[in-house]
Amino acid sequence: MSRPAHDRADQPGIRLNINGQSVDAHEGMTLVEAAWQAGVPGITNVGCMEGVCGSCRVMMRRDRQVTVGLACQTFVENGLDVIFLPAASASRHFYDIADFKDSWDIHARFHGIFPEASRCRHCHGCVQSCPKDIKVEDGVALAASGRYREAGEIFFECVMCELCDVACPELIAPAHVGLFCRRVTAHFHLRPPNLISRIEELRKKREEADGNDKGEE
């Protein structure tokens, strides 16, 4: 966590550009803190304003190098050019997890929802764009082969910034593939097997106890 502004008075000054505006900041500030301090307009009711991460997507230029990241976890640098990227467009993949009644047809349903998932060209653009260093390409490959639990574990740290979606030339929307895997895993495997077994044991004991009580009557 970065230090409060009043503790940064002795810090070296840093000048950078955010959305075309020259901004003065202090060492140790994040890009989003520098933007807020400089009065760069923010959008309320989205992202971390409401406890949901992934909305402060930025494109940064250092000399001739262009990278992307999250403004909340990137610190200011002298001469850095920063552009806050607009919110990602709505997903074009539609499904209702409640419609999944059993796990036998998940694979067919997945490829019906994400038909492009098997067309990954392994360009590594999704991996290079991920600010959380998630092995996105591996997760998509696991999902395409039906290994949804493993894929969901790979995407566990995903904050849905959707930078990988923007980077994918095949329009796979890897972030939404990961979200699907996490949802379907929770839908069918929310309770650990040992817990399910223990609940069943308790249920049977309760039924036996109720039967004994009735017999004594």
N, C-alpha and C positions, 0 to 999 in steps of 0.2 A: 504494500500500500504506500503511495507517495505521501510526502509530508504536506501539512497544511500550508497555504500560501504565505501566512505570516511568518513561517519558519524558513522561507526561501529568500529572504531579503539579501542575504550575503552570498547567494548563489550567482555564478556568472550568467550574464544575460545571453539569451539565444534568440536569434531572429530567423523566422521561417515564413513561408507563404502557405496560407490555408484558404482554399477556394478562391485563389487570386488576390487575397488580402494579406498585406504584410502584418505579421504578428510578432510581438515581443513576448518571450516566455523565459522561464527559469529552468535551469538544469534539474532534472528529476520529475518534471511535469509530463504527463501523458498528452498525446495529441488532442484528446477530447477535452482535457482540462484547459489546455491552451486555447482551444477554439471557444469554449464557454467564456473564458476570461476576456477574450478579445471581442466578444459580442457576436460571434458567428452564429447565425440563427440555428436553433435546434428544433427538433420535432418532439412535442410532448405526446404522451400516451402510447409510445412505442418503445421497443428496445429496453435498455436498462432503466429507463424512466419508470417502467412498469414491472421490473424484475425479470425481464426476459432478455437474454443476451443475443448478440449476433447482428445488431442493426448499425453499428458504427463502422461500416466497411469503408476503407480508404484505399486510394491508389497513391503511391509515393514515388517521387523521382529524386534520385541522388545522382547528380551529373547525368550520365547517359543510362543509368540503370533504373528500370521501372519495376516496382514490386507492389504487392497488395498486402493488406493486413487489417487488424482491428485497432481503431484509434484508442481504445481503452487500455490496450496492453503494449502500445508502442510509444516510446519516449521521444521528446522533441530533439531535433538536431539542427545545428546551424546550416542554413541554406537549403533545408529540405522543402520540397514542393509537395503539398498535400491536397488532394481532392476527395471530398466525401462523396462516395458513390450513392446514387439513388437507391431506394428500396427495391428489392428484387420483385420481379413480376410474379403474379399469382401462379401457382403450380397448375400445369395442364393435366396432371394425373389425378383422376377422381376415383374414389372408392370409399366404402363405408365398412370399417373394420367389424361392425356388428353383423354384417352379412356373411362373415366367415364362420360357418357352422361347424366345420371340422377341418382337420389339417391335411386331408387327402388331396384336395384340389388347390392347395396354396400355390404350387409351382405353376400350374396353368394360369391361375388368376394373376400371379406376379407378372408373367410374360405378356398377359393381356393388358395389364396396366402400364408396364414399362417394356414395351417391345424392343426399344432401342438399347436396353441394358446389355444384350449379348453382342452388340456391335462395337464395343470398346476397342479403340485402335492403339491403346497403350502409349499414348503420347506423354503421359505423366503431367499434363497440365493441371489436373485436379489436385494432385499431390503437391505440386509446386505452389499452388494458390492457397492451400489450406493453412490458416494461421495457427491451427492447433496441432499441426504435424501429424494428422491422421493419415493412415495408409489407405486413402480413399479408393485408389484403383483396385487394391486387394479386396476391399469390402464389396465393391460392385461385382467383382469376379465371383466371390463367394455367394452373393445373392443370386447371380445369374445361374449358378450351379445348384441352387436350392438349399444352400447351407445358411439359413437365415439367422440362426442363433449366433453363429460365429461372426457373421457380417454385422449383426447388431452390436456385438461386443467391440468390434473395430470402430464403429461409429459412436461409441458411448460418450466420448468427449465432444461430439458435434454440437455447435451452438446455432446451427441453421443460419449462418451468415450467407450461405449459398454462393460463395465465391467460386466453389468448385463447379457449380451449375453454369456459371458465366464462362468458365474456362473450357468447358467440354465442347469440342467441335461436333460431337454426335448428339448433343442435346439430351444427354442421359439424365440430367438432374440427379447427380449422385447423392446430394444431401437428402433428397426425398426418398431415394432408394434406401438409405440408411434409416430414415424415419419409419418407413414401412417395415423394415426388418425388426426394429425395436418394438413397434406396435404389435406386430403379429406374434413375436416371441412372448410378449407380456400377455397377449390375448389368450394364448394356449398354454403358457407355462408360467403363469404369474406365481403360483404357489410351488415351493420346492417339493420334490417327491417325498422326502422324509416327513414334511409337514402334512401332506395329503394322507400318507399312511397313518400318521398318528391321529389325525382327525377321524379317519375311518375306524380305527381301533376304539376311540372314545365313543363314536356313534353306536358301534355294536355293543359295547359295555352298557351304554345307556338303554338300548333296546332290551338287553337281557335283564337289567335291573327292573325295568318297567314290567317285563313279563313275569318276573318273580313276585313283584308287588301284587299283580293281578291274581296270581295263583294263590297267594295267601288269603286274599279276600274270599 
